Amino acid sequence: MPVEFKNYYDVLGVARTATDAEIKQAFRKLARQYHPDVAKNKDKAAAERKFKEVNEANEVLSDPDKRRKYDELGANWNRPDRQASQPRGGFDQGFEAASEFHFDGTGFSDFFEQFFGSRGRPSGGFGRAGRYGMGGEPTAQRGQDIEGDILVTLDEVLHGSTRTIRLQRVEPRTGQSTFQTLQVKIPPGVREAQLIRLAGKGQDGIGGGDSGHLYLRVKFAKHPDFRVRGADLYCDLELAPWEAVLGATVQIPTLDGMVALSIPAGTVAERQFRLRGKGLPAGDTTRSDLYAIVSIQVPAQPTPEQKALWEQLATKSTFNPRKTP
């Protein structure tokens, strides 16, 4: 079945020579614009689709191994010999003419699933040839498990959700497709790489054998503000020099909305502020924490008047950060 090529550089609006920093910057800008947890878009469905494209592009281009593999595909990505060498959605490694499976609604394209996703889970599987007993009757064989990825936002991790996905099964001999709509429950507190099982939704059994299972491996959607470590969240807290020196009250984002944080005078770079209970679920009734990490930002192009004030401060201040205590 034809797979549509995804130009991830175009999706992020960067050149093929873009640095890691440029890719990160482009992703954060677009993610802030389209992220379902952040964006205030009139067309929510369109914004969500765009965010999934942005996240998928970032998933590949921000990972050195995936980016190298993607770049190696190059302009001839769809040459017959290239396609044949890639793992197929039919999961027929070691099996004969198994069905192909395609997913819609998981947050990843078929292109990503084919080249970078979790394609197939051979344990317990079988080929269409099956096995036969002494009388020529097929021995009951359990169907093969299948596996895919599902993109989950941090809001879904916090609150849980029910997602609708569409599973397409393609018979390789006939090319005939059948479709099935499935409801996938995302439990609150789900973890990265956790497998969500949909019992009996894998490859059909033969000879009266049970069907295999469908496993969806959770991948967290990258958030423009937060990084995930276990159940803790981390974010950058950018302060102006005067805020760090004099103290201030600043607004910082959380999954529950903006909150005010009091910054004491004399705050230094890399100091961490802990916001208890503002992380991801850590148990049935508890939540982990959010850590805001300070960085001091300086104006890149001060006006002449501002520069004069900085020069005045420099002449009057006795502070020397390089002085040995």
C-alpha positions in Angstrom: 0.0 0.0 0.0 1.5 3.4 -1.0 2.9 5.4 1.9 3.0 9.2 1.7 6.5 10.7 2.3 6.7 13.2 5.1 9.1 16.1 4.6 9.9 16.8 8.3 12.1 19.8 7.5 9.3 21.5 5.7 6.9 20.8 8.6 9.2 22.6 11.0 10.2 25.2 8.5 13.9 24.6 8.8 16.7 23.8 6.4 18.2 20.3 6.1 21.4 21.8 7.6 19.5 23.1 10.7 21.3 22.7 14.0 19.8 21.0 17.0 19.2 24.4 18.5 17.4 25.6 15.4 15.2 22.5 15.4 14.4 22.9 19.0 13.5 26.6 18.5 11.3 25.9 15.5 9.5 23.1 17.4 8.8 25.2 20.5 7.4 28.1 18.3 5.1 25.8 16.4 4.1 23.8 19.4 3.1 26.9 21.3 0.9 27.8 18.4 -0.8 24.4 17.9 -0.4 22.4 21.1 -3.8 21.2 22.3 -2.8 22.0 25.9 -1.7 25.5 25.1 -3.1 26.8 21.9 -6.3 28.9 21.8 -7.3 28.0 18.2 -10.8 28.4 16.8 -10.4 25.2 14.7 -9.3 22.8 17.4 -9.3 19.8 15.1 -7.1 21.5 12.6 -4.7 22.7 15.3 -4.5 19.2 16.8 -3.7 17.7 13.3 -1.0 20.3 12.8 0.5 19.7 16.2 0.7 16.0 15.6 2.6 16.7 12.4 5.0 19.1 14.2 5.5 16.6 17.0 6.2 13.7 14.6 8.8 15.9 12.7 10.4 16.8 16.0 10.4 13.2 17.2 12.6 12.3 14.2 14.8 15.4 13.7 15.6 15.9 17.3 16.9 12.3 17.6 20.4 11.9 16.1 19.8 8.3 15.1 16.4 8.8 13.6 17.5 12.0 11.8 20.5 10.1 10.3 18.2 7.3 9.1 15.7 9.8 7.7 18.5 11.7 5.8 19.8 8.5 4.4 16.4 7.8 2.8 16.9 10.9 0.8 15.1 11.7 -2.5 15.0 8.0 -3.5 13.1 7.0 -0.3 10.4 5.3 -2.4 12.6 3.2 -4.7 11.3 -0.3 -4.8 14.4 -1.8 -3.3 14.3 0.8 -0.5 10.7 0.0 0.3 11.3 -3.8 0.2 14.2 -3.5 2.7 12.0 -1.7 5.3 10.0 -3.6 7.9 6.4 -3.8 6.6 3.2 -3.3 8.5 2.3 -6.9 7.7 4.6 -8.1 10.4 5.6 -11.1 8.3 9.0 -11.6 9.7 9.3 -15.3 9.8 5.6 -15.8 8.8 3.9 -16.3 5.5 1.7 -13.6 4.0 0.4 -12.0 7.2 -2.0 -9.1 7.0 -0.9 -5.5 7.0 -2.2 -3.2 9.6 -2.4 0.6 9.4 -3.6 3.0 12.2 -5.4 6.3 12.1 -6.0 8.4 15.2 -2.8 7.3 17.1 -1.1 10.6 16.3 1.6 9.1 14.0 1.5 8.8 10.2 2.0 5.5 8.3 5.3 6.9 7.1 6.5 7.3 10.7 5.2 3.9 11.7 6.9 2.1 8.8 10.3 3.7 9.2 10.5 4.7 12.9 7.7 3.1 14.8 6.9 -0.1 16.6 6.1 -2.4 13.7 4.9 -5.8 14.8 5.3 -8.1 17.7 6.0 -11.6 16.6 5.5 -13.5 19.9 2.6 -15.9 19.6 2.2 -15.3 15.9 1.8 -17.5 12.9 1.7 -17.4 9.2 -1.2 -18.0 7.0 0.1 -21.5 6.2 -0.6 -22.4 9.9 0.1 -25.9 11.3 -1.7 -29.1 10.7 -2.4 -32.2 12.7 -2.1 -35.8 11.7 -5.6 -35.8 10.1 -4.9 -32.8 8.0 -7.0 -30.5 10.2 -5.3 -27.2 11.1 -4.0 -27.1 14.7 -5.4 -24.3 16.7 -2.9 -21.5 16.6 -3.1 -18.2 18.4 -3.0 -15.1 16.2 0.0 -12.8 16.1 0.1 -9.8 18.3 0.5 -6.4 16.6 2.0 -3.2 17.9 1.9 0.5 17.1 2.6 3.8 18.8 0.1 6.2 20.3 0.9 9.9 20.9 -0.3 11.1 24.3 -0.4 14.7 25.5 0.5 15.6 29.1 -3.0 16.7 29.7 -4.1 13.2 28.8 -1.5 11.8 31.2 -3.0 14.1 33.9 -6.7 13.5 33.4 -6.9 10.4 31.2 -9.0 10.2 28.0 -10.7 7.9 25.6 -9.3 8.0 22.1 -10.9 6.7 18.9 -8.6 5.0 16.5 -9.3 3.3 13.2 -7.6 0.1 12.4 -7.2 -0.9 8.8 -6.3 -4.5 7.9 -5.0 -5.2 4.4 -4.9 -8.8 3.1 -1.7 -9.0 1.0 -2.9 -11.6 -1.5 -6.1 -9.8 -2.5 -5.4 -6.2 -1.4 -8.8 -6.1 0.3 -9.1 -3.8 3.3 -11.3 -4.1 6.3 -11.7 -1.3 8.8 -12.5 -1.4 12.5 -13.1 1.5 14.9 -11.7 1.0 18.4 -12.0 3.0 21.6 -8.7 3.3 23.5 -8.8 4.3 27.2 -5.7 6.3 28.2 -5.5 5.9 32.0 -4.5 8.9 34.2 -0.8 8.5 35.2 0.1 6.4 32.1 3.9 6.2 31.6 6.2 6.7 28.6 6.7 3.4 26.7 3.8 1.7 28.6 1.8 -0.8 26.5 -1.9 -0.4 26.3 -3.5 -3.7 25.4 -6.6 -4.2 23.3 -7.4 -7.8 23.8 -8.3 -9.9 20.7 -7.7 -7.0 18.2 -4.6 -8.5 16.6 -4.1 -11.1 13.9 -6.9 -13.6 13.6 -6.3 -17.1 14.9 -6.6 -20.3 12.8 -8.0 -23.6 13.6 -10.2 -22.2 16.3 -7.2 -20.4 17.9 -7.7 -17.1 19.8 -6.9 -13.8 18.1 -3.8 -12.0 19.0 -3.7 -8.7 20.9 -3.1 -5.1 19.7 -0.5 -3.3 21.8 -0.2 0.5 21.6 3.1 1.8 23.0 2.7 5.2 24.7 4.9 8.1 23.4 4.5 11.4 25.2 3.9 14.4 22.9 6.7 16.9 23.5 5.4 20.0 25.3 6.7 23.5 24.6 7.1 24.3 28.3 7.8 21.1 30.2 10.3 18.2 30.2 9.3 14.9 31.8 11.5 12.9 34.2 9.5 10.1 35.7 6.4 11.8 37.1 8.2 15.1 37.7 8.0 18.1 35.3 10.8 20.6 34.7 10.5 24.0 33.0 12.9 26.9 32.3 12.4 30.0 34.4 13.9 33.0 32.6 14.7 36.0 34.7 16.0 39.5 33.9 19.1 40.4 35.9 17.2 42.9 38.0 14.5 40.3 38.9 17.2 38.0 40.1 19.0 40.7 42.1 16.1 42.6 43.5 13.5 39.8 43.7 10.2 39.7 41.9 6.8 37.9 41.5 6.5 36.1 38.2 3.9 34.0 36.4 4.9 30.5 35.3 2.9 27.9 33.4 1.6 24.7 34.9 -0.7 22.0 33.6 -3.4 23.6 35.8 -2.8 27.1 34.5 -0.6 30.0 35.3 0.6 30.4 38.9 2.5 33.2 40.7 5.9 32.4 42.0 7.8 34.7 44.4 11.5 35.1 43.5 13.7 36.1 46.4 16.4 38.7 46.0 19.8 37.4 45.1 18.5 34.4 43.1 21.3 32.8 41.1 21.2 30.9 37.8 20.3 27.2 37.9 18.5 27.5 41.2 15.4 25.2 41.3 12.1 26.2 42.6 9.8 23.3 43.6 6.1 23.6 43.1 4.6 20.7 45.0 1.8 18.7 43.4 2.1 20.4 40.0 3.7 17.4 38.2 2.1 14.3 36.8 0.2 11.7 38.7 2.4 9.7 41.0 -0.3 7.4 42.4 -4.0 7.0 42.7 -4.5 10.3 44.5 -1.1 12.1 44.5 0.8 14.1 42.0 4.5 14.7 41.7 6.2 18.1 41.5 7.1 20.7 39.0 10.6 22.2 39.1 11.4 25.6 37.6 15.1 26.1 36.8 16.4 29.6 36.7 18.3 31.1 33.8 19.4 34.7 33.7 18.7 36.5 30.4 20.3 39.8 29.3 19.0 42.2 26.7 20.8 41.5 23.4 20.5 45.0 22.0 20.1 47.6 24.7 19.3 51.2 23.7 21.9 53.9 24.2 20.1 55.1 27.3 19.9 51.6 28.7 23.6 51.0 27.9 24.5 54.1 29.8 22.7 52.8 32.8 24.5 49.5 32.6 27.8 51.4 32.4 26.9 53.5 35.4 26.1 50.3 37.3 29.4 48.7 36.2 31.4 51.7 37.6 29.6 51.7 40.9 29.3 48.0 41.6 32.0 46.1 43.5 30.6 42.7 42.5 33.1 40.4 40.8 31.8 37.0 39.8 35.4 35.7 39.1 36.8 36.8 42.4 38.0 33.8 44.5 36.4 33.8 48.0 
